[in-house]
Amino acid sequence: MSKIYFQGTFGAYSHLAALSIDPKAEIIPCKTFDECFLKATRDPESKMIIPESNRITGNIGIEYLIFEYRLNIYSEYFQKIEHNLLGLPGVKISDIKDVYSHGQALSQCSKFIKSHNLIEHVRADTAGSAEMISKNKDKTKAAIASSLSAKTYKLEIIKENIENEKGNLTRFLIMGKNISQPEFGKKKYITSFLFKLKSKPAALYQSLGGFAINGVNLTKLQSYPEKNTFDSFFFLCDLDGHIEDPKVQKSLEELGLHCQDFHVLGVFEADKHREK
């Protein structure tokens, strides 16, 4: 049986995404993202699923771990995020004074929270907040979490889909220690890599020239300071295409001339949501 590690507690959106990817897998919670990366590194047959970015609130903040551990990306998965107000069975919305959830979930439901004059409390995760409500048995407190959390902790969905904007998606990455990539065929692929440039003027500008000349589209380019420095940056990058495509190879060779560190994180099929 395959293992999938995720950060959070049962009922989290990561748990929901893991079930969608492989419902037969043994799905194992970890307290922190660090723990996920560590366990997936030590157990090469396992995988982990981590949220990388959200369509509305942006990056989740795990880039430094991607840089440090350099695990292989096997695939991406876009999970629809539908937030629900969860409370104890029989509770009405008028009974609730306090609402608990992850900071991002609270900000994604800010209009609903304001319109009902609820007091926000930031917690480490959505499912953990649901678990707390279930244990505390206080009718004035509610959590914002997934419908899976409601099932897991025997809570009632007082109001569903309370997010500010519909069509909210989180991009998850499925990663692991063993390297594997699909054969180059007719499908749409993403090649994901990281690089650190040699320290010289206009280094970034020069390094990206190869992509423009070869007509390769970059879908993501983000810079992050290396640990404990403010003058040394690494870049995380996604491009449209397979690493075995001659255009992509030429672009990456050109980039390599300007790098002091370059690492391919993975080649995988583009999720169908990208076409929407």
N, C-alpha and C positions, 0 to 999 in steps of 0.2 A: 504493500500500500504506500502510495507517495505521501510525503509530508509537505504541508505548506505552513510557514510561519507568518504571523501577522502581528502588528502592534495594536494593543488595546485589549478589550475584554470581549467575550462572546456577545454577538449582537451588533458589533461595530460595523461601519460601512466596509471596512477591509475584510471582515468576516463574510459579509454579503457578497463581495466581489470574488473572494476565494471560492465560495460555494458555486458561483456562476461559472467559474473557470474549470473547477474539478470537484463536483459534488461528492465523489467517492473518496477524496483525499482525507488524510488525517489532518485537521486544521488546528494549529497550535498557537495559543496567544503568547505574546511576549510583552513585558512591561514597557520597554523602550524600543526605539528604532535601532539603536546601537546593538541591543540584544538580538534583534532579528538578523542583522548583518553578520554578527558573530556566529550565531547558530547555523546560518546558511553556509558560512565559510567552513565551519568545522564538519558539517555533514554534507558532503558533495552530492549525495543523491536527493537531497531535499531542495525545496524552492522557498522563496519568500515573496510576499506581495506587499508593496508599499505605495502609498499615495504620493504622487510626485508633484502634481499641480491641480488647481481647481479653476474652472472657467471664470468664476466670478472673483474669488479672493486671491488668485495667483499661486505663487510657489508655496509648497508646504515646508520647505527648509531642510531637506535631507541631502543636499548636494555635497556637503563636506564628507558625508559617509560614502557616497558613490565614489568620490575622489579617493578616499582612504582605502576602501575595501576592493574596489574595481571588480565587482562581480559581473557576470555576464547577464545581459538583458535578453530574455527569451521571447517576450511579447509585451505588448501594451494592451490595456483594457480600460475602456471608458465606462464608468459606472454612473448611472443617473442618480442624483442625490435628491431624495424626497424626505424633507424633515417633517416630523410629527410631534405634536405636544402629547406627552405621555404622563398619565397620572394613575393614582390608585383606582381600582374599580369603583364605579358609582360617583366619582368626583365630577363636579360641573366646573366649567371654566370660571364662573364667578367665585368659586371657592379658592382659587389659586392666587397666591401672592408672590411666590418666588419661583424662578425658573433656572435650571442648572444645565450646562452643556459645555462643549468645547468652544473656545473663543470664536473660531470660524463659523460654527453652526449658529451661535448667538448673533453674529454680525449678518449672516445670511438670512436671518428671520427678524431683523430689527424692526421692520414695520409692524409686524404682528405683536411683538413684545411691547412696543410703544402704545399701540392702539388699545391694549388691555392693561396698561400700567403695571406690568410685571417687573419685579426687581431681578436683575441678571446676576448670576454667580458663575464665574468661569471655573471650569474643572478640566482635568487632563484629557478626558475623552467623552464622547456622546454615550456610549454603552455603559461606561462606568457610572455616569450620572443616573442612567435608568436603573442600574443595580442599586444605587444608593437610595433612590426614591422608594424602590420596592422594599428595602430593608427598614427604612426609617418610619414608614407607615404614617407620615404626616400629610394630611389631605390638602394642606395649603401649598405644598411643594410639587413641582412638576419638572420633567426633563424634556429636552429636545433631542430626539434620536430616531433611529430607523424603525420600521414596522417589525423587523426581526428582533430588535431590542424589546419591543412590547411583548412579543411571543415568548422570548427567552426569560424575561423577568415577571411575566404574568401581570403586565400593566395594561391599562385601557388607552386606546388612541382617542384622546378627547377632541383633537382637531387634526386632520391630516393635511399634508402639503401646505405648510405654513411659511415656506420660503418666499423671499421677496420676488425672486425671478424664477419662472418655470424654465425648464431646459438646463438646469444646473448640472454640470458633469464634473467628475473628478477623474483624472488620468492616473491609473495605477500601472506600475511596472512589475513584471514577474521576473525575478532574478535568481541566480544561483551560481555555484562555484564552477560546475562543468561548462565547458564552452560548446555551444551548438548553434548552428544558423541554417536557415532554409537554403535550398539550392536556388541559384539564380534562374528565375523563370519569367512568366508573363505578368505576375502579380505586382501590386504596389508594395514597395519595401521602404523601411526606414533604416538608416545606418546611424548609430549613436556612438559618439566618441568624446574623449576629453583631451585637451592639450594645454601646454604651458609654453609661452613664447620666450625666445631669447630676448634679453633686455637690450633693446635698441630703438631709436626713434621710428615712429610709423610702422612698428612691427605688425600690429593687427591689420592695418590697411594693406600692407604688402602680402601678408599671409592669406588674405581672403581673395586675392586677385584670381587665383586658379579656379575658384568656384564660378566666378563671373565669366571667365574666358570659356570654360567648358559647359556653361549653361546648366549648372547644378544648383538646385534650390535649397537654401538653408531654411529649415522650419523653426529652428531654435538656436539661439546663440546667447549664452548668458555667462557673465564673468563673476567669479567668486574669489575673495582674498584667501590665500593659503593660511592655514592655522598660524596664529600669532604674528601675522605680518599685515602691513597695509600697502606694501609696495610690490608684492609678488602675487600675481593673479593666475588662476587657471580658468579655462573656459569649458563649458558643457555645450555640446552641439549635436543637433539632429539634422540630417539631410534627407531629402527625397531620393531614394535609389538604393540599389544593392552594391555592396563593396566590390563585387566582381564586375560591375558595369565599367567599361573602359573610361567613360567620362568621370565617374566617381574616383576611380584609381588615379587618374591624372591629377585631379583636384587635390586629393589627399597627399600625393607625392610632392606637389607644389607647396602645400601647407607644411609638410614635414621638414622642408628646408629651413623653415623659420622657427622650429620648435626645439625646446630642450627636453620636452616630455610629451609623448603622444601615445594614446591608448584607445583601442577600439573596444567599446563597451558591449556592442551587440548589433546584429543585423536581424530584423524581424519584419513580419508582414504588418503593414499599416492597418490599424483598426478601421472598420467600416464607417465609424462615426466621423472620421476625418473628411469624408466626401460630403457630409451634410452641411 
